[in-house]
């Protein structure tokens, strides 16, 4: 099955570790590249990145067009319907199967929700091809069972439990007023013994303060290294 995503790869590098990157709603891969530039600099040349655009045109997120231009195209992975969400998860699964494995999947906001929905999906063909997950300002995923029934349901952590059982890193802010409480809800859907949290002060933004980026990069490297040692 071919993925329906528009694939926009970051320029090829000889990195040892592959990271699949999913942007937030009303942005695009170019925006996420810019948002993560400081982090990727800290991570160094050992990492290479696949940035994948959504295929639904979407109004620019607040502040994005002012920086990246009114003429640029901005996207979402879903149009908001259950059918569209299900297709997005199917497309992501197909992309991972065709192009994986990936040492990590990095999702910002909606991208994190999409990644988490796939990771929570039963009988997931991408299982084993995504070794770790990094959620930045993550928001709550969709209930896959309800998507199959044509319903869009955003479950709370109490409905899901700790069902994401790969190592996860969560960079989130208590100052997130756009989606209050959702990052913590996503944290609680991940296995407690395999998850790491790094708090930041950027609200619902990718953090850019040097001390925060440095801490996140160190935690990410540790997660990747630990996962690699476990596999050995």
N, CA and C of each residue as an Amber inpcrd file, in Angstrom:
protein
   696
   0.8480000  -1.1980000   0.0000000   0.0000000   0.0000000   0.0000000
   0.8750000   1.2360000   0.0000000   0.6030000   2.1740000  -0.8520000
   1.4010000   3.3890000  -0.9220000   0.8370000   4.4370000   0.0110000
   1.7390000   5.1650000   0.6530000   1.3320000   6.2310000   1.5530000
   0.7690000   7.3950000   0.7770000  -0.2530000   8.0470000   1.3390000
  -0.8450000   9.2230000   0.7220000  -0.1820000  10.5110000   1.1370000
   0.8300000  10.4270000   2.0030000   1.5080000  11.6380000   2.4360000
   2.3390000  12.2330000   1.3120000   2.5260000  13.5480000   1.3630000
   3.5140000  14.1960000   0.5190000   4.8330000  14.1440000   1.2730000
   5.7640000  13.3860000   0.7660000   7.0220000  13.2040000   1.4710000
   7.9810000  14.3290000   1.1250000   8.4570000  15.0190000   2.1290000
   9.4660000  16.0500000   1.9290000  10.6460000  15.7130000   2.8140000
  11.6640000  15.1250000   2.2470000  12.7850000  14.6770000   3.0570000
  13.7600000  15.8180000   3.3080000  14.2490000  15.8370000   4.5300000
  15.3520000  16.7280000   4.8570000  16.5510000  16.2710000   4.0430000
  17.4270000  17.1900000   3.5830000  18.5930000  16.7820000   2.7930000
  19.3360000  15.6040000   3.4220000  19.6310000  14.6270000   2.6030000
  20.1920000  13.3710000   3.0950000  21.5000000  13.5940000   3.8430000
  21.6260000  12.9240000   4.9660000  22.8490000  12.9690000   5.7410000
  23.2730000  11.5420000   6.0510000  24.4950000  11.3790000   6.4720000
  25.0010000  10.0560000   6.7860000  24.8260000   9.7410000   8.2650000
  23.6950000  10.1400000   8.8110000  23.4350000   9.8790000  10.2180000
  23.1110000   8.4200000  10.4670000  23.4290000   7.9690000  11.6650000
  23.1580000   6.5850000  12.0410000  21.7140000   6.3620000  12.4680000
  21.0590000   7.4420000  12.8990000  19.7300000   7.3230000  13.4930000
  18.7000000   8.0800000  12.6650000  17.6080000   7.4020000  12.3460000
  16.5680000   7.9950000  11.5120000  15.3940000   8.4450000  12.3700000
  14.9240000   9.6600000  12.0800000  13.8200000  10.2470000  12.8370000
  12.7390000  10.6900000  11.8570000  11.5170000  10.2170000  12.0540000
  10.3670000  10.6150000  11.2430000   9.6670000  11.7680000  11.9490000
   9.4700000  12.8800000  11.2450000   8.9990000  14.1150000  11.8750000
   7.6380000  14.5330000  11.3250000   6.6860000  14.7800000  12.2220000
   5.3180000  15.1510000  11.8640000   4.9910000  16.5180000  12.4450000
   4.5470000  17.4330000  11.5920000   4.3270000  18.8250000  11.9860000
   2.9800000  19.0310000  12.6730000   2.7570000  20.2380000  13.1580000
   1.4980000  20.6110000  13.7760000   0.4920000  21.1000000  12.7510000
  -0.7400000  21.3210000  13.1830000  -1.8040000  21.7550000  12.2840000
  -1.5650000  23.1940000  11.8270000  -1.8350000  23.4380000  10.5480000
  -1.6610000  24.7750000  10.0040000  -0.2140000  25.1720000   9.8140000
   0.6680000  24.1750000   9.6930000   2.0770000  24.4500000   9.4020000
   2.4970000  23.5220000   8.2630000   3.7660000  23.2260000   8.1740000
   4.2620000  22.2920000   7.1690000   5.6550000  21.8270000   7.5820000
   6.2640000  21.0190000   6.7480000   7.5720000  20.4740000   7.0890000
   8.6360000  21.5560000   7.1940000   8.5360000  22.5560000   6.3330000
   9.5130000  23.6490000   6.3860000   9.4430000  24.3770000   7.7220000
   8.2310000  24.5730000   8.2130000   8.0570000  25.2140000   9.5170000
   8.6590000  24.3430000  10.6180000   8.3790000  23.0420000  10.5840000
   8.9110000  22.1600000  11.6180000  10.4330000  22.0820000  11.5500000
  10.9920000  22.1300000  10.3520000  12.4500000  22.1860000  10.2330000
  12.9960000  23.3880000  10.9820000  12.3560000  24.5440000  10.7810000
  12.8050000  25.7630000  11.4580000  12.5930000  25.6610000  12.9630000
  11.4450000  25.1270000  13.3690000  11.1370000  25.0200000  14.7980000
  12.1220000  24.1110000  15.5300000  12.6180000  23.0970000  14.8440000
  13.5070000  22.1180000  15.4820000  14.9730000  22.3380000  15.1420000
  15.2970000  23.4480000  14.4930000  16.6760000  23.6790000  14.0460000
  17.6650000  23.6590000  15.2090000  17.3330000  24.3490000  16.2950000
  18.2500000  24.3950000  17.4390000  18.4190000  23.0090000  18.0550000
  17.3360000  22.2710000  18.1550000  17.4060000  20.9180000  18.7060000
  18.2430000  20.0140000  17.8160000  18.0170000  20.0800000  16.5160000
  18.7620000  19.2150000  15.6040000  20.2480000  19.5680000  15.6020000
  20.5530000  20.8410000  15.7890000  21.9580000  21.2520000  15.9070000
  22.5860000  20.6070000  17.1350000  21.8430000  20.6180000  18.2460000
  22.3500000  20.0090000  19.4750000  22.5340000  18.4980000  19.3180000
  21.6620000  17.8720000  18.5630000  21.7510000  16.4190000  18.3940000
  22.9480000  16.0200000  17.5430000  23.3410000  16.8830000  16.6160000
  24.5350000  16.6210000  15.8320000  24.3000000  15.7560000  14.6090000
  25.3930000  15.3960000  13.9220000  25.2970000  14.7420000  12.6140000
  24.9200000  13.2690000  12.6500000  24.7530000  12.6910000  13.8220000
  24.4040000  11.2720000  13.8860000  22.9520000  11.0030000  13.5070000
  22.1630000  12.0600000  13.3670000  20.7310000  11.9080000  13.1120000
  20.3670000  12.4420000  11.7330000  19.4460000  11.7550000  11.0790000
  18.8770000  12.2660000   9.8260000  17.3620000  12.1690000   9.9150000
  16.6930000  13.0060000   9.1390000  15.2810000  13.2640000   9.3910000
  14.4390000  13.1360000   8.1270000  13.2950000  12.5000000   8.2700000
  12.2490000  12.5170000   7.2450000  11.1440000  13.4420000   7.7440000
  10.9320000  14.5500000   7.0490000   9.8330000  15.4580000   7.3650000
   8.6980000  15.1770000   6.3890000   7.5090000  14.8970000   6.9170000
   6.3950000  14.4750000   6.0740000   5.2180000  15.4290000   6.2310000
   4.7850000  16.0150000   5.1170000   3.6580000  16.9450000   5.1190000
   2.3160000  16.2210000   5.1600000   1.3330000  16.8470000   5.7880000
  -0.0410000  16.4050000   5.6410000  -0.5390000  16.7070000   4.2380000
  -1.7090000  16.1590000   3.8820000  -2.2160000  16.3830000   2.5230000
  -3.5370000  17.1350000   2.5050000  -3.8800000  17.7930000   3.6230000
  -5.0800000  18.6340000   3.6660000  -4.6540000  20.0870000   3.8320000
  -4.9690000  20.9190000   2.8540000  -4.6650000  22.3460000   2.9830000
  -5.3770000  22.9100000   4.2010000  -4.6890000  23.8200000   4.9150000
  -5.2350000  24.3240000   6.1730000  -4.7830000  25.7640000   6.3810000
  -5.6190000  26.5920000   6.9980000  -5.1740000  27.9620000   7.2970000
  -3.9400000  27.9450000   8.1940000  -3.0790000  28.9070000   7.9840000
  -1.8480000  28.9710000   8.7690000  -2.1510000  29.1330000  10.2540000
  -1.3970000  28.4300000  11.0760000  -1.5100000  28.5830000  12.5260000
  -1.1180000  30.0080000  12.9140000  -1.5990000  30.4990000  14.0530000
  -1.2910000  31.8700000  14.4670000   0.2060000  32.1610000  14.4600000
   0.5730000  33.2500000  13.7950000   1.9610000  33.6800000  13.7530000
   2.8090000  33.0380000  12.6820000   2.3100000  31.9740000  12.0560000
   3.1270000  31.2380000  11.0860000   3.2630000  31.9980000   9.7740000
   2.1470000  32.4820000   9.2340000   2.1930000  33.1760000   7.9430000
   3.0420000  34.4350000   8.0170000   3.0370000  35.0960000   9.1690000
   3.8320000  36.3130000   9.3170000   5.3230000  36.0370000   9.1750000
   5.7400000  34.8350000   9.5360000   7.1570000  34.4680000   9.4620000
   7.4870000  33.7690000   8.1510000   6.6230000  32.8560000   7.7200000
   6.9380000  32.0060000   6.5750000   6.2370000  32.4350000   5.2920000
   5.3690000  33.4250000   5.3730000   4.7770000  33.9820000   4.1660000
   3.3340000  33.5940000   3.9460000   2.5770000  34.5430000   3.4110000
   1.1650000  34.3060000   3.1180000   0.9740000  33.3970000   1.9200000
   1.9810000  33.3020000   1.0700000   1.8570000  32.5220000  -0.1570000
   2.2520000  31.0620000   0.0170000   2.8210000  30.7210000   1.1450000
   3.2090000  29.3280000   1.3610000   1.9620000  28.4790000   1.6100000
   2.0980000  27.1740000   1.4460000   0.9990000  26.2430000   1.7010000
   1.1790000  25.6270000   3.0770000   0.0760000  25.5510000   3.8110000
   0.0980000  24.9660000   5.1460000  -0.9130000  23.8270000   5.2010000
  -0.6480000  22.8590000   6.0860000  -1.3850000  21.6050000   6.0030000
  -1.8520000  21.0920000   7.3630000  -2.7690000  20.1290000   7.2650000
  -3.1470000  19.2700000   8.3820000  -3.0820000  17.8340000   7.8760000
  -2.9370000  16.8870000   8.7840000  -2.9780000  15.4790000   8.3870000
  -4.4050000  14.9760000   8.2430000  -5.3710000  15.7520000   8.7340000
  -6.7750000  15.3500000   8.7010000  -7.6430000  16.5740000   8.4650000
  -8.8340000  16.3600000   7.8970000  -9.7810000  17.4730000   7.7650000
 -10.6980000  17.5780000   8.9810000 -10.4390000  16.7470000   9.9790000
 -11.2230000  16.7850000  11.2090000 -12.2930000  15.7180000  11.3050000
 -12.5460000  15.0020000  10.2200000 -13.5630000  13.9470000  10.2350000
 -12.9480000  12.6190000  10.6590000 -13.7970000  11.7030000  11.1070000
 -13.3220000  10.3790000  11.4880000 -12.7120000   9.6510000  10.2890000
 -13.3580000   9.7650000   9.1340000 -12.8490000   9.1030000   7.9310000
 -11.4570000   9.6050000   7.5820000 -11.2720000  10.9130000   7.6700000
  -9.9810000  11.4990000   7.3440000  -8.9110000  11.0950000   8.3550000
  -9.2750000  11.0720000   9.6220000  -8.3280000  10.6400000  10.6460000
  -7.9050000   9.1880000  10.4130000  -8.8650000   8.3310000  10.1110000
  -8.5360000   6.9270000   9.8610000  -7.5890000   6.7970000   8.6740000
  -7.8520000   7.5750000   7.6130000  -6.9840000   7.5290000   6.4470000
  -5.5780000   8.0070000   6.7930000  -5.4850000   9.0410000   7.6200000
  -4.1760000   9.5610000   8.0120000  -3.3740000   8.5110000   8.7730000
  -4.0350000   7.7810000   9.6630000  -3.3460000   6.7290000  10.4130000
  -2.9210000   5.6040000   9.4730000  -3.8030000   5.2280000   8.5530000
  -3.4500000   4.2110000   7.5580000  -2.2530000   4.6600000   6.7250000
  -2.2650000   5.9270000   6.3080000  -1.1680000   6.4520000   5.4950000
   0.1480000   6.4630000   6.2690000   0.0740000   6.8600000   7.5290000
   1.2890000   6.8760000   8.3430000   1.8260000   5.4670000   8.5350000
   0.9390000   4.5320000   8.8030000   1.3610000   3.1380000   8.9490000
   2.0520000   2.6540000   7.6760000   1.4480000   2.9420000   6.5180000
   2.0260000   2.5180000   5.2450000   3.3850000   3.1670000   5.0150000
   3.5040000   4.4390000   5.3770000   4.7790000   5.1400000   5.1920000
   5.8770000   4.4930000   6.0350000   5.5420000   4.1680000   7.2790000
   6.5340000   3.5590000   8.1660000   6.9230000   2.1730000   7.6680000
   5.9440000   1.3930000   7.2310000   6.2300000   0.0520000   6.7190000
   7.1290000   0.1300000   5.4920000   6.8590000   1.0850000   4.5950000
   7.6190000   1.2070000   3.3540000   8.9950000   1.8190000   3.5570000
   9.1250000   2.7190000   4.5200000  10.3490000   3.5120000   4.6380000
  11.1260000   3.2740000   5.9250000  10.5450000   2.5220000   6.8660000
  11.2100000   2.2870000   8.1320000  12.2950000   1.2310000   8.0350000
  12.8950000   0.8730000   9.1630000  12.5020000   1.3240000  10.5040000
  13.0370000   2.7100000  10.8330000  12.4150000   3.3130000  11.8460000
  12.8540000   4.6010000  12.3620000  13.2490000   4.4420000  13.8270000
  14.3450000   5.0740000  14.1800000  14.7610000   5.0420000  15.5800000
  13.8120000   5.8530000  16.4550000  13.1610000   6.8450000  15.8490000
  12.2050000   7.6570000  16.6130000  11.1910000   8.2680000  15.6660000
  10.0070000   8.5050000  16.2000000   9.0240000   9.3400000  15.5190000
   8.8410000  10.5790000  16.3810000   8.9880000  11.7380000  15.7690000
   8.8690000  13.0190000  16.4660000   7.5930000  13.6880000  15.9930000
   6.7180000  14.0070000  16.9170000   5.4800000  14.6840000  16.5520000
   5.2720000  15.9180000  17.3920000   4.9470000  17.0310000  16.7240000
   4.5840000  18.2530000  17.4310000   3.0700000  18.4250000  17.3710000
   2.4320000  18.5820000  18.5240000   1.0120000  18.9020000  18.6100000
   0.1650000  17.8660000  17.8640000  -0.4640000  18.2510000  16.7480000
  -1.2770000  17.3080000  15.9850000  -0.4390000  16.1380000  15.4830000
   0.8140000  16.4070000  15.1130000   1.7000000  15.3290000  14.6840000
   1.9060000  14.2930000  15.7730000   1.9700000  14.7590000  17.0280000
   2.0870000  13.8360000  18.1580000   0.8170000  13.0100000  18.3160000
  -0.3370000  13.6530000  18.1500000  -1.6100000  12.9300000  18.2530000
  -1.7150000  11.8510000  17.1850000  -1.2780000  12.1660000  15.9680000
  -1.3140000  11.1870000  14.8870000  -0.3900000  10.0180000  15.1970000
   0.8320000  10.3170000  15.6200000   1.7770000   9.2530000  15.9570000
   1.2360000   8.3770000  17.0790000   0.6620000   8.9970000  18.1040000
   0.1350000   8.2380000  19.2360000  -1.0530000   7.3750000  18.8280000
  -1.8940000   7.8880000  17.9370000  -3.0300000   7.0910000  17.4610000
  -2.5430000   5.8330000  16.7620000  -1.4850000   5.9620000  15.9560000
  -0.9150000   4.7890000  15.3100000  -0.3390000   3.8260000  16.3450000
   0.3940000   4.3510000  17.3140000   1.0220000   3.4870000  18.3170000
  -0.0050000   2.7590000  19.1760000  -1.1880000   3.3430000  19.3170000
  -2.2600000   2.7230000  20.1010000  -3.1330000   1.7840000  19.2710000
  -2.9190000   1.7610000  17.9780000  -3.7570000   0.9500000  17.0940000
  -3.4480000  -0.5340000  17.2730000  -4.4530000  -1.3660000  17.5200000
  -4.2140000  -2.8080000  17.6070000  -3.7810000  -3.3580000  16.2440000
  -3.0370000  -4.4530000  16.2730000  -2.5870000  -5.0980000  15.0320000
  -1.9090000  -4.0960000  14.1130000  -1.0360000  -3.3120000  14.6860000
  -0.3340000  -2.2530000  13.9720000   0.8270000  -2.8390000  13.1700000
   0.7730000  -2.7270000  11.8430000   1.8240000  -3.2860000  10.9970000
   3.1490000  -2.5590000  11.1520000   3.0990000  -1.3380000  11.6810000
   4.3300000  -0.5670000  11.8810000   5.0080000  -0.9020000  13.2010000
   4.3810000  -1.7340000  14.0190000   4.9790000  -2.1120000  15.3020000
   6.3560000  -2.7280000  15.0650000   7.3200000  -2.2900000  15.8260000
   8.6870000  -2.7670000  15.6550000   9.4940000  -1.9160000  14.7050000
   8.8260000  -1.1250000  13.8840000   9.5300000  -0.2350000  12.9570000
   9.6270000   1.1920000  13.4920000   8.9800000   1.4580000  14.6270000
   9.1410000   2.7160000  15.3510000   9.6620000   2.3410000  16.7320000
  10.9110000   2.6600000  16.9960000  11.5440000   2.1630000  18.2200000
  11.2750000   3.0500000  19.4270000  11.1560000   4.3580000  19.1940000
  10.8710000   5.2920000  20.2830000   9.9810000   6.4020000  19.7380000
   9.4100000   7.1870000  20.6520000   8.5690000   8.3140000  20.2350000
   8.9220000   9.5510000  21.0540000   8.9110000  10.6980000  20.3810000
   9.2190000  11.9830000  21.0070000   8.0470000  12.9150000  20.7370000
   7.3050000  13.2380000  21.7760000   6.1230000  14.0840000  21.6620000
   6.4370000  15.4840000  22.1920000   6.3090000  16.4830000  21.3240000
   6.5440000  17.8740000  21.7050000   5.1910000  18.5750000  21.7710000
   4.8280000  19.0500000  22.9430000   3.5020000  19.6630000  23.1290000
   2.4230000  18.7340000  22.5860000   2.5280000  17.4680000  22.9350000
   1.5960000  16.4790000  22.4030000   0.1600000  16.7400000  22.8230000
  -0.7660000  16.4220000  21.9320000  -2.1870000  16.4950000  22.2600000
  -2.7720000  15.0900000  22.1610000  -3.9850000  14.9420000  22.6630000
  -4.5610000  13.6100000  22.8100000  -4.8550000  12.9500000  21.4630000
  -4.6180000  11.6510000  21.3630000  -4.8900000  10.9150000  20.1330000
  -6.3640000  10.5880000  19.9850000  -6.6830000   9.9560000  18.8610000
  -8.0430000   9.4750000  18.6130000  -8.1670000   8.0130000  19.0370000
  -9.3780000   7.6150000  19.3180000  -9.6950000   6.2290000  19.6500000
  -9.8410000   5.4490000  18.3430000  -8.9170000   4.5150000  18.1020000
  -8.9160000   3.7920000  16.8310000 -10.1830000   2.9610000  16.6350000
 -10.6420000   2.3200000  17.6800000 -11.8500000   1.5050000  17.5690000
 -13.0310000   2.3460000  17.1140000 -13.1480000   3.5520000  17.6470000
 -14.2340000   4.4410000  17.2480000 -14.0360000   4.9490000  15.8210000
 -12.7970000   5.1840000  15.4200000 -12.5470000   5.6040000  14.0350000
 -13.0430000   4.5430000  13.0600000 -12.8200000   3.2810000  13.3860000
 -13.2810000   2.2020000  12.5070000 -14.8030000   2.1670000  12.4060000
 -15.4720000   2.6790000  13.4240000 -16.9390000   2.7370000  13.4160000
 -17.4600000   4.0280000  12.8080000 -16.5410000   4.8870000  12.3700000
 -16.9420000   6.1490000  11.7680000 -17.1640000   7.2640000  12.7630000
 -16.6930000   7.0700000  13.9910000 -16.8770000   8.0770000  15.0360000
 -15.5400000   8.6960000  15.4220000 -15.5570000   9.9730000  15.7460000
 -14.3550000  10.6580000  16.2060000 -14.4620000  10.8500000  17.7140000
 -13.6410000  10.1170000  18.4350000 -13.6510000  10.2020000  19.9030000
 -12.2320000  10.4270000  20.3950000 -12.0580000  11.4490000  21.2220000
 -10.7600000  11.7450000  21.8150000 -10.7880000  11.2290000  23.2520000
 -10.1300000  10.1130000  23.5270000 -10.2340000   9.5210000  24.8610000
  -9.3480000  10.2240000  25.8840000  -9.7460000  10.1320000  27.1320000
  -8.9100000  10.5730000  28.2350000  -7.9640000   9.4350000  28.6310000
  -6.9040000   9.7910000  29.3380000  -5.9190000   8.7850000  29.7310000
  -6.5530000   7.6720000  30.5560000  -7.5530000   8.0060000  31.3600000
  -8.2070000   7.0000000  32.2010000  -8.9270000   5.9390000  31.3780000
  -9.3000000   6.2760000  30.1430000  -9.9610000   5.3130000  29.2600000
  -8.9660000   4.3970000  28.5640000  -7.7220000   4.8460000  28.4800000
  -6.7220000   4.1530000  27.6630000  -5.7560000   3.3400000  28.5110000
  -5.2620000   3.9230000  29.5900000  -4.1970000   3.2860000  30.3550000
  -2.8530000   3.4910000  29.6730000  -1.8330000   2.8340000  30.1850000
  -0.4630000   3.0130000  29.6790000  -0.1920000   2.0290000  28.5350000
  -0.8710000   2.2290000  27.4170000  -0.8180000   1.2570000  26.3260000
   0.2970000   1.5090000  25.3180000   0.9290000   2.6650000  25.3560000
   2.0800000   2.9040000  24.4760000   3.3000000   2.3590000  25.2010000
   3.8510000   1.2710000  24.6770000   4.8490000   0.4990000  25.4220000
   6.2200000   0.5220000  24.7630000   6.5390000   1.6230000  24.1070000
   7.9000000   1.8560000  23.6460000   8.4380000   3.0540000  24.4240000
   9.7600000   3.2520000  24.4610000  10.2940000   4.4260000  25.1540000
   9.7470000   5.7170000  24.5490000   9.3470000   6.6370000  25.4160000
   8.8110000   7.9170000  24.9590000   9.4700000   9.0640000  25.7090000
   9.6000000  10.1840000  25.0010000  10.0770000  11.4370000  25.5810000
   8.9930000  12.4750000  25.3620000   8.6620000  13.1970000  26.4090000
   7.5970000  14.1970000  26.3610000   8.1680000  15.5540000  26.7520000
   8.1970000  16.4890000  25.8110000   8.5840000  17.8680000  26.1050000
   7.3010000  18.6890000  26.1250000   6.9010000  19.1200000  27.3080000
   5.6180000  19.8090000  27.4070000   5.6850000  20.9100000  28.4470000
   4.6700000  21.7710000  28.4140000   4.6670000  22.9660000  29.2460000
   3.3810000  23.0630000  30.0550000   3.5240000  23.3780000  31.3280000
   2.3520000  23.6460000  32.1570000   1.6740000  24.9460000  31.7450000
   2.3670000  25.7510000  30.9180000   1.8260000  27.0270000  30.4430000
   1.0860000  26.8970000  29.1180000   0.8250000  25.6770000  28.6810000
   0.1370000  25.4600000  27.4030000  -1.3450000  25.7950000  27.5750000
  -1.7330000  26.9700000  27.0980000  -3.1360000  27.3930000  27.2070000
  -3.9430000  27.0380000  25.9640000  -3.2670000  26.5650000  24.9040000
  -3.9850000  26.1590000  23.6960000  -4.6880000  24.8180000  23.8940000
  -3.9910000  23.8870000  24.5130000  -4.5400000  22.5470000  24.7630000
  -4.2390000  22.1460000  26.2080000  -4.8170000  22.8410000  27.1790000
  -4.4610000  22.5900000  28.5800000  -4.7570000  21.1540000  29.0130000
  -3.7660000  20.5570000  29.6380000  -3.9260000  19.2110000  30.1800000
  -3.7180000  18.0840000  29.1920000  -3.6660000  18.3880000  27.8950000
  -3.6060000  17.2970000  26.9210000  -2.2320000  16.6250000  26.8720000
  -1.1720000  17.4070000  27.0070000   0.1630000  16.7940000  26.9990000
   0.3190000  15.8220000  28.1570000  -0.1710000  16.2070000  29.3240000
  -0.0960000  15.3200000  30.4850000  -0.9530000  14.0790000  30.2640000
  -2.0990000  14.2470000  29.6260000  -2.9200000  13.0910000  29.3000000
  -2.1840000  12.1100000  28.4120000  -1.4470000  12.6290000  27.4210000
  -0.6720000  11.7610000  26.5390000   0.4550000  11.0820000  27.3120000
   1.0970000  11.8080000  28.2010000   2.1270000  11.2000000  29.0510000
   1.5690000   9.9570000  29.7340000   0.3710000  10.0720000  30.2650000
  -0.2210000   8.9920000  31.0550000  -0.7290000   7.8330000  30.2110000
  -0.6680000   7.9610000  28.8920000  -0.9880000   6.8460000  28.0080000
   0.2530000   6.0210000  27.6790000   1.4000000   6.4400000  28.2040000
   2.6740000   5.7840000  27.8990000   3.2020000   5.0610000  29.1360000
   3.8640000   3.9480000  28.9070000   4.3780000   3.1250000  29.9950000
   5.2590000   3.9500000  30.9250000   4.9250000   3.9240000  32.2240000
   5.6130000   4.7800000  33.1920000   7.0980000   4.4690000  33.2960000
   7.4730000   3.2130000  33.1260000   8.8800000   2.8390000  33.2640000
   9.6950000   3.1740000  32.0220000   9.0210000   3.5380000  30.9320000
   9.7120000   3.8100000  29.6670000   9.5930000   5.2640000  29.2230000
   8.9470000   6.0950000  30.0150000   8.7170000   7.4710000  29.5860000
   9.5900000   8.4500000  30.3760000   9.9380000   9.5390000  29.6930000
  10.7150000  10.6250000  30.2890000  10.0160000  11.9340000  29.9770000
   9.9330000  12.8120000  30.9560000   9.3230000  14.1250000  30.7620000
  10.3730000  15.2160000  30.9400000  10.3630000  16.1800000  30.0260000
  11.1810000  17.3840000  30.1570000  10.2420000  18.5750000  30.0520000
  10.1330000  19.3310000  31.1110000   9.2360000  20.4790000  31.1240000
   9.9160000  21.6920000  30.4830000   9.1130000  22.5250000  29.8250000
   9.6420000  23.7690000  29.2600000   8.6430000  24.8870000  29.5030000
   9.0390000  26.0980000  29.1610000   8.2320000  27.2910000  29.4650000
   7.6750000  27.9630000  28.2190000   7.6470000  27.2470000  27.0950000
   7.2820000  27.8710000  25.8240000   5.8020000  27.7590000  25.4930000
   4.9810000  27.2840000  26.4240000   3.5730000  27.1230000  26.1040000
   3.3910000  26.0760000  25.0260000   2.5120000  26.3730000  24.0520000
   2.2940000  25.4130000  22.9640000   3.2010000  25.7570000  21.7790000
   4.4890000  25.7420000  22.0350000   5.5040000  26.0200000  21.0300000
   6.6760000  25.0700000  21.2380000   7.4370000  24.8570000  20.1690000
   8.6890000  24.1270000  20.3180000   9.6510000  25.0210000  21.0890000
  10.1890000  24.5610000  22.2120000  11.0580000  25.4280000  23.0090000
  12.3240000  25.8260000  22.2550000  12.7850000  27.0420000  22.5180000
  13.9710000  27.5500000  21.8350000  15.0350000  28.0710000  22.7920000
  14.7010000  28.1810000  24.0940000  15.7120000  28.6130000  25.0580000
  16.8310000  27.5680000  25.1220000  18.0780000  28.0390000  25.1440000
  19.2170000  27.1310000  25.0510000  19.2040000  26.0730000  26.1440000
  18.9210000  26.4690000  27.3780000  18.9700000  25.4950000  28.4730000
  17.8910000  24.4310000  28.3160000  16.7330000  24.8250000  27.7630000
  15.6670000  23.8540000  27.5440000  16.0120000  22.9180000  26.3950000
  16.5080000  23.4840000  25.3080000  16.8780000  22.6670000  24.1530000
  17.9920000  21.6920000  24.5180000  18.9580000  22.1530000  25.2980000
  20.0610000  21.2890000  25.7220000  19.5510000  20.1150000  26.5540000
  18.6330000  20.3850000  27.4640000  18.0730000  19.3220000  28.3020000
  17.2740000  18.3250000  27.4710000  16.5100000  18.8300000  26.5120000
  15.7080000  17.9500000  25.6650000  16.6070000  17.0920000  24.7870000
  17.6480000  17.6920000  24.2130000  18.5690000  16.9360000  23.3650000
  19.2510000  15.8270000  24.1580000  19.6590000  16.1260000  25.3800000
  20.3090000  15.1110000  26.2160000  19.3480000  13.9660000  26.5230000
  18.1020000  14.3020000  26.8280000  17.1080000  13.2670000  27.1210000
  16.8180000  12.4210000  25.8850000  16.7640000  13.0570000  24.7240000
  16.5010000  12.3290000  23.4830000  17.6440000  11.3620000  23.1830000
  18.8760000  11.8410000  23.2900000  20.0260000  10.9710000  23.0440000
  20.0360000   9.7880000  24.0070000  19.7000000  10.0560000  25.2590000
  19.6710000   8.9780000  26.2530000  18.6040000   7.9480000  25.8990000
  17.4350000   8.4190000  25.4590000  16.3660000   7.5010000  25.0750000
  16.8040000   6.6160000  23.9120000  17.4000000   7.2160000  22.9000000
  17.8390000   6.4540000  21.7280000  18.9040000   5.4370000  22.1220000
  19.8700000   5.8750000  22.9240000  20.9520000   4.9910000  23.3520000
  20.4250000   3.8350000  24.1910000  19.5180000   4.1310000  25.1100000
  18.9580000   3.0850000  25.9680000  18.1580000   2.0750000  25.1600000
  17.3850000   2.5700000  24.1930000  16.6000000   1.6740000  23.3470000
  17.5090000   0.7720000  22.5290000  18.6090000   1.3290000  22.0490000
  19.5530000   0.5540000  21.2530000  20.2010000  -0.5370000  22.1010000
  20.5640000  -0.2170000  23.3240000  21.1750000  -1.2010000  24.2150000
  20.1940000  -2.3090000  24.5710000  18.9230000  -1.9440000  24.7380000
  17.8970000  -2.9380000  25.0590000  17.7350000  -3.9350000  23.9200000
  17.8010000  -3.4260000  22.6760000  17.6520000  -4.2970000  21.5120000
  18.8090000  -5.2720000  21.4010000  19.9830000  -4.8420000  21.8500000
  21.1560000  -5.7170000  21.7840000  21.0320000  -6.8580000  22.7900000
